[in-house]
Amino acid sequence: MSFVFCVLCFHPMGEAVFWLKPLYQLGFVRFFNFYFWIRDTVFYRLLILIS
């Protein structure tokens, strides 16, 4: 009984990890793009204010 439960438990977890990993990577890429976009925008506005 416990063996069947483990198989039923781990198989969906493995698939979830398999599907979530690319989503996490996509999230990190989007986060870094957003971060650099904000940094560049703020830097650009500061340059305009200074000049």
C-alpha positions in Angstrom: 0.0 0.0 0.0 2.7 2.5 1.0 4.7 1.5 -2.1 1.8 2.3 -4.4 1.3 5.6 -2.6 5.0 6.5 -3.1 4.8 5.7 -6.8 1.6 7.8 -7.1 3.1 10.6 -5.1 6.5 10.8 -6.8 5.5 10.5 -10.4 3.4 13.7 -10.5 6.0 15.5 -8.4 8.7 14.5 -10.9 6.5 15.7 -13.8 5.8 18.9 -11.9 9.5 19.6 -11.4 10.1 18.7 -15.1 7.5 21.3 -16.2 8.3 23.9 -13.6 12.1 24.0 -14.3 11.7 25.8 -17.7 9.2 28.2 -16.1 11.6 29.1 -13.4 14.3 29.7 -15.9 11.9 31.9 -18.0 11.0 33.7 -14.8 14.7 34.4 -14.0 15.3 35.7 -17.6 12.3 37.9 -17.4 13.3 39.2 -13.9 16.8 40.1 -15.2 15.5 41.7 -18.3 13.1 43.8 -16.2 15.9 44.7 -13.7 18.2 45.9 -16.5 15.4 47.7 -18.2 14.6 49.6 -15.0 18.3 50.3 -14.3 18.8 51.6 -17.9 15.6 53.7 -17.7 16.6 55.3 -14.3 20.1 55.9 -15.5 18.9 57.5 -18.7 16.5 59.8 -16.8 19.3 60.8 -14.4 21.5 61.7 -17.3 18.7 63.9 -18.7 18.2 65.5 -15.3 21.9 66.2 -14.9 22.4 67.6 -18.4 
